[in-house]
Amino acid sequence: MTPHYAGGHTHFRVRSPEASALSLCLFDGGTEQRIQMHRDGDEWVASLPGDLAGARYGYRADGAWNPGAGLWFDPAKLLVDPHAIELTSRFVQDPRLAQFGVDTAGIVPPALVPGRLPRVRRRPPRFTPGGLIYEINVRGFTMLHPDVPQGQRGTVAALAHPAIIAHLKKLHVGAVELMPVTAWIDERHLPPLGLRNAWGYNPVVPMALDPGLCPGGVAELRDTVAALHKAGIGVILDLVFNHTGESDIHGGTLSFRGLDNALYAHAPDGSLINDTGCGNTLDFANPAMRALTMASLGHFVNYCGIDGFRFDLAPVLARGPGFSPAAPIFAEIAADPDLSDRILIAEPWDIGPGGYQLGNFPANWLEWNDRFRDDVRRFWRGDGAAGALATRLAGSSDLFGTTCRSVNFLAAHDGFTLADTVAYAKKHNLANGEHNRDGHDENFSWNCGAEGPSADPAVAARRAADLRALLGTLFASTGTIMLTAGDEFGRSQRGNNNAYAQDNAISWIDWAGRDRALENHAASLAGARRKRGVGTVFPEPGTWRRPDGAEMRVADWEDPAIDGFAYQTASGSLHVSRNRREAGWR
């Protein structure tokens, strides 16, 4: 439970079932005061007189040190409250975090005791499935924006700037999806390479806002959400409930590991399960983990006005240990009056056994559809069949049935940008310091005759045509659609398809160099889509026709010679032509 003031006292409560003693640590300047807490079942409590809002605090837990048995108690380690909502500073990777007996009070940031938080007025989500979601890396989106004041660039507050809102409205954005804004720590291998995590998918605790992205704390996020709502734009948070930055057994002790290591999933031999590829996996068979998740989601809805959530590596939420569409967390969210109407989006895969679960989430959940991305790319590259493309355009009924829960996308933060998809046949990730081994090897991309930048007018023209065809396909598709910020005007990451460690010009959006013609084309497509009302159900009955006008036959759908089709209805027709590089409704 987050510390709170009531009845003349500030109350602290933290879960640590196996600890033998637990201390509340209060910091004043360079002085640390330790206060012994009292056991209350699986939790420890302390109540101090007065309103301590703004005080810096953390915990220290004592008990057995036996990592082989899942016990990591080390009173030398300052531990962040799992329910913290604001921190004094960003996390810093340091070898001392993993060294037993070494004090970390000078490394781990204390949390701040919150003041009384006003609840926001409850309203239905500002986003309707079928609309356009705009994925934003908060820092990279505004670091180079010429209209945003220098001191505000790279922060959540920058998203409320009139220039940003004007751009979002130009594209008819229904909701922004913010990549993680909760505090994270760099992976251990990055600092020696002179790199740092630029995406945020390595959190320590689930709701503490990152002081670099959101220096104004909860108020900054709440005020930005309100400004976007006033403009008719919803806000979706991308949250990571699958692992934490404490990593594998060689990682640091920052919070869960030192308080309640049972929140991590363990194999029968006691080893950490790693269904995430990040060293650990949070255990959603554990009611305490689900309770913390529910508290986190409720906090963002009730005190920040968030409209929905995208869940990274979402099958982890339903593992116990195997995936189940009837997992308790789904029922708990559905039964919660604060959460049941929110927009819920799954990234429906992880790397564990049976981890690919596209189409298997509850009926009210949307799902990222990588089959859409891959089939659309393959068609326009020239080696994909018309039948696969038609299925994706019509709402992926093979995956979702008659009502489409698909989030259709061509590119996301993970992978090539849209412009790089038509400019690079291979990934170019040497800047990540992993000898180009990281990132996906198969991107279904192509280079239009030249790898990377090209001054050849023919290459430039072909790439421009391909980008328009790809965007036309996305905006014509049935389902919710997602565009990653900057793809509407040709942003590039120089062929890097895994720019998570590039907090620099590789991943920062180049507003000055944007392709305004492509941007205007994307805006036109967005306006036409909104006017037509494309949603989650495919349009009225019609006829599928070949490029020569004849009706499509069964064999035509897999015929490589068929380079397009039309779907004709009483109110309009959907045309696709690979030869003419055209796609869209007329």
N, C-alpha and C positions, 0 to 999 in steps of 0.2 A: 504494500500500500504506500502510495506517495505521502510523505509527511504532510500533516495538515494541522491547522490551529482550531481548537474547539475548547470551550469551557475554561478559558484562561491558560491553557497549556498547548504546546506544540507536541504532537504525537508522532512517534516513529515506530514502524513495524517492518520487519524483514523476515523472510522465510529462510531457515537453515536447520533442517531436521537433525542432521548428524553432528552439528557443532557442540562442543562442550562448554564454550563460553563465547560471548559476542559483545563487541564494544561499538558504541556509537562514537564517531570521531568528529569533533567540531573544530574548525580551523579559523583562527583570527590572526591575520598577518602570518608570521612564521611560527605561531604557537599552535600546537595540537592539544586539544583536551579530549581525553578518553572517558567515556561514561559507560559503566557496566549495564548491559541490558538484561531483562528478565525473560525467562522462557514462558511461552504461552502455547503449549502444544508443539507444533512444528515451527512456530514462529517465535521471534524475540521482539520485545517491546520496551520502549522508554518514553516517558512523558516529562517534558521540561517546562517550567513556568514561563509564561510570556509568549508573545508572537515572534517567532524566530525567522520570519520571512526574510530571505536574502542571505541567510547564514550558509556557510559552506560546510558540507558534511560528507562522510563516507562511513564505511564499516570495516571492522577487522574481526575475523573469525578464528577461533582456536579449536583444536581438536586433533584427531589422528592425521599423520602425514603418511599415507600409504597409497600412492598413485595406482599401484596394481590392483587395489581394491576399490578404486574410484574415490579415494579420500585425499583431498588436496589442501587441507587446512594449514595455513601458514599465517600467524598473526602479524608477520612483517609486511604482508601485502595489504595495501589499501584497496578496498573493494567498492565498486560503484553500485549504488542501489539499483536493482533491476527495475524499479518503478520510477527512477529519476526522469524528469522531463526537461531539465536544463543543466548544463555543465559550465564550469568556469573557463574551460579551454578545450582545445581539440586533443584527441588521443595522439600519443607519440610512441612509435615502436622503439623498444629498447631491450637489450638482452637481459637486463636485470628483472624484467617482468617474469621471467621463467626461472629465476635462480632462487632456490629455497633459502629462506632466512635473510634475504636482502630486502631492506625496507624500500617501498615504492611510493611513499607519500609525496616525494618530489617529482614523480613521473606521472602518476595517475591523477586525472583532474577530479577534484571534488565536485559533487552535485550542489545545486542551489536549492534551499528550501523555498518552495513556491509561495507566493502570496495567494490571497483568495482569487481564484480564477472565475471570471464571469462566464456563465453558460451562454452560448449563442442561441439565437432564436431558431427553433427546429423547423425546418422546411424540407419538402421533398427534394431529392437530388436534382441539380440543375442540368443533368445530362440524360438524354434518352437514347437507349441502344439503337443503333443504326446511324448515329451521327459520327462526327469526326473527332477522334482523340489525337492530341498533339503531344508527343513524348518529348520532354525537356530535361536535359542535364542542366540543373539550375546554374551552376558556376560557368560552364562553357557557353551557355546561351547568351549571356550578357557581358562577358569579360571584354569583348571588343566592340560593343555597341556604341556608336558615336553619340547617341542622344541620352544615354543613361549616365548620370553623374559618376565620376571616377570612384568616389567612395562607396557608391552603392552597387557597383558592378560585381557580378558573381554572387549576389545574395538573393534570398527569397523576396525581399522588398523590391528589388528591381523589376520583378514580374508585374508589379502594379503601376509601373511607369506608363504614362499615356502612349508613348511610342510603341511599347511592347503590346499593350492592349489593342492599339490600332492595327498592328500587324496580325494579331490573332483574329480580330474581327474581319479583316480583309479576307482571311482564309475560311471564314465561317466556322471557326473552331467551336466544337460543342463542349469540350473539356480538355484541360491540360493534364497530362500525367507526369508528375514530378518524380524523376529518379530520386533515390534515397536522400532524404533531408535529415535523417537521424544520424547521430555521430558514429563514425567508423574509425577503424585503425588500419594503417597500411599493412599489407602482407609482409612477412619477415624478409623476403628476398628483395623487396623494392628499395629500401634506404641504401644498401650497399651499391646499388646500380644508379643512385642519384635520381630515383623515380618515386612517385607517390600515387596512391589510388585516386583516380579522378571520377569514379562512378559512384562509390559509396556502398557497394554490395558486400561490406565486411563489417557489420555493426557489432557493437558490444552489448548494448541493452536496447530494447525495442522502441522506446519513445522519447529518449533524450535527444533534443534537437542539436544538430551540429553547430557549434558556436561560430564557425567560419561561414557557413551558408546562411545561418539564421541568427546573427548576433543579437537581434532584438528578442529572441526567445519566442515563447508561445504567442505573445502579443504581435510580433512581426508576422508570423504565419497566419494568425487569425485576421489581421488587418489586410493582408494580401489576398486571402481568400475572399474577404468581403468586397474588395475592389474588383476582383474578377467576377464575382457573382453579380455585382451591379452592372457589369458589362454583358451579363447573360452567359458567362463561361463557368462551367463546373470545374472542380479540382479533385483529381484522383491522386492518391499517394501510392508510390511503388514501395512496398515494405518487404523486408527480409525476415521471415520467421523460420528459415530452414537451418541456419547455422549462426555462429557468432565468431567474432574476430579472435577469440581465444585459441582457435585453430586446433591442431593435433596435440599429442602429448608433449611436444617440444615448444608449444606456444606459451604465451604469458597467462598469468592468473590475474584477471581484471574484475570479474564479477561472479558469474554463475559457477565457474570452476571452484572458486574459493568459498562459496556459500552453499550451493546445492547442486553438486555435480550430476545428480540423478536427472536433471533437466536435459542432459544429453543422452542420446540413444546409445546403448552398449550391447555388444554381442554377448553370448553366454560366457565367453572366456574373459569378459570384462573390458575388452578392447573397444575403442570408439568406433561406431558405425559411421561410414563416410559416404552417404548417399548424395552428397552435395559436391564432392571434389574439393572441399574447403577445409577438410580436417576433422570436422565433427558434424553431427546432425541433431537438431533439437527433437525431443521425444514427445510427440503429440498423443501418445498413449498415456502420458502422465497428466493427470488432471491439473496439476499446478502449472504446467506449461500452457495448457489451454486457458486457464484462468488469467494468466499474465497476458496472453494474446488478446483475450476478450477485453481486458482492462485497457490495453493499448488502443485497440480499435475504438472503444467507447470514448476514450480521452480525445482522440483526434476528431471524432464526430461532435461531441458535446462542447468542446472548448475551442475548436478551430473551425468548425463548420464544414469539414471534409465531406465530399459527396460520394466517395467510393475508394476502393483499394485495388491495386494490382499486387498479386502475391507471387514473389519470385520463387522458382522451383516449387510450385504449389503442391505436387504430390506428397511432399514431406508432411504437409498438414494432415494428411489422411493415412499416414503410415503408422502401423502399430504391430509389427514392422512393415507388413505389406500394405499396398494401397487398397483402400476400400471407399467406394462412393457413398457408403453409409457411415462413414467415420463420424465420431461424436462432434468434432469441431463444426461440421456443416450444420448439424441439427442445432447446436448451441447458437450459432450465428443467426440461423433462421428464426429461432425463438426469441431472440433479443430485440426488444422494441426499438432500441437505438440503432440497430444494425440491419434489421431484416429488409429494409427498403433501399439499402445502399447499393451502389454499383460494385459488383464483385467480379474481378477478372483473374483468371488463373494463367500462369505460365505452366502448361500442363505436362511438364517433363522434369525429371531429374536424372542423375546418372546411376541410380540404384537399380536393383533387379525389378523388372516390370515398371520402370520409371516413366515410360512414355504412355501418357493417359489422355491424349487428345480425344475429346468427345465424351469423356466419362465423368465429368464433374456434374454437380446438381443442375437441374433445369433452369434455375435462375442465375447461374454463373455464366459469364462470358469467358471465352478461352482464346488465347493467342493461337493463331492457326499458321504454323510453319509450312503446312502443305500448300496453303494459298501462295505464300512467298515463293516456294520452290517451283510449283507448277507454272506460275505466271512467268517467272524468270526463264524457265526452260522453254516455254513457248516462244518468247521473244528472242531468245538466243538462237532458236531454230531447231532444237532437238526435242521439243515437247509436243505432244499431240493436242489437237483441238478439243478432244473429248475431255481431257483433264482440265483444260482452261475453262470450258463451259461449265463443268461441275463446280469449280471454284467461284466463277462469276454468279452462278445461280444460288449460292449460299451453302455449298458443301453439304448437300443433303445426305451424302454417304456417311458423314460424320455427325451431323446434328439433326437430321430429320427435316420436317417442313418449316420449323421456326429456327432461323439461323442464330446461333449463339457465338458465331465466329467473330474474332477480331482480325480482320484482313489487313495484312501489312506487306510491304515490299522490302522494307529495311527497318532495322531497329538499332538501339545502341550497340547491341552485340552483333558484329558482322560488318560487311561492307556498307558504306553509305550508298544511297541510291545512285549518285553520280559515279562512284567508284565501281559499282556493279557493271557499268558499261565501259569502264576505262581500264580495268585490271582483270586479267584472266587468272592471276595468282595473287595470293596475299603477300604483303610486304611489311612484315612485323619486326624487322631487325631492331628498330628503336626500342622495343620492349625488353631487349637484353636477354632473350631466350633463344637466340640463333634461329628465329623464324619457326620454331616448333609449336608455338602457342597459336590459338585461334583455329577456326574451322578450315579444313583443307578443301572441302567441296562447297563452293559458294554459288554454283550455277551462274557464274559471271562471264563476261567477255570483254574484249578490249577494242573492238571495232577497227582492228588493223594496226594498233600501236599501243604498247603497254605504258600506261601512265599519261602524263601531259603530252599533247601533240599540237604542233602549229599547222598541221595539214588541214586545210579547209574541208576536205571531204570527210576526214575522220570526225572533225567537230560537228559537221552537219549530220552525220549518221548518229553520233551520240545524242545530239539534241532531239532527233526524231525518235530514238529509242526511249529517251526519258519521257517524252510526251506520250508515247504509246503505253509505257508502264504506268504513268500517272493516270492516263485515261482509263486503263483497266481497273486500277484501284478505285477510282471515284465512281465507276459504273457498277461496282460489285454490290451484291446483296449481303448485308451484314453490317456490323460496326466496322469502321475503317480507322486505321492509325497511320499517322505520318510523323516521322521523327524530325524534330526541329532542324531546319536548314535544308532538308531534302527537297523542299519546294523551290529552292533557288540554287541547287547544285553544289552543296557543300562537299568538300573532299577531306579525307583523312590520309591522303597520299598512299592509298592502298593498304593501310593498316586496318585489319578487320577485327582487332581486339585491343582497342585504344584505351583500355581501362587504366593504364598506368601513364597516360599522356596528358597530364594537367598542364597543357601548353598549347601552342598554336596548332598542333596536330588535331586536337579535339575542340579547341575554341572556335566558335562560328565566326567566319570572316564576313561580317556584314558589308564592309566596303566593297568586297569583290563579288558580291552575289550576282547571279544571272537574273536580272529583273524581267527579262522576257519570259523565262521559265516560271518565275514567281507569279507573274500576271496570268500565265496559262493555268497554273495550279489554282489560283484564285477564281478564275473563270469556271474551271471544272467544279470547284467547291460550291460556287453559286448555283450552277446548273443542277448539281446533286440535291442541294437543299430545295430548290424550286420543284424538282421532280418528286421529291419525297421518298427517295430510295431508302428502304429500311431493312428489317430483318425477315421479311417474307418476299419471295420472288414475285415479280409482277404477274398480271392476269395471264390466262392461257394464251399461247401464241404458237407460231410455227418456226422451227429451226431450219434455216436454209443455207445451202452451199454458196460459195462466191458466184457461181453461174446462175443462181436463182432457184435451182431445183431443191426439193426437200432433202435434208440430210438423211442418209441411210445409216444403219448401224455400223457398217464397215467404214463409213467416212470418218467417224470420230477418231479412229486410230490410224488413218491413212496419212502418212507424212507429206503426201502431195497436197492435201487440203490445208491451205494456209490461212483460213479464216472461216467465218460464218456470220449469219445474222439471225437474230431472234425477233420475229415480227409479231406485234400485237396491235390491237385496235388503237391504242393511244401513242404508239411510238415503236421504235425498233432499236435493238442493240447490235451494233456493227463491230466486227473485229476483222482486221486485215493485216496479216504479217507482212505481206508484200508492200502495202502502202504505209505501214507503221501507224495504223490508226485503231483506236478503240474508244467506244463510248455510245451513249444513247443519243438518238436523234428524234 
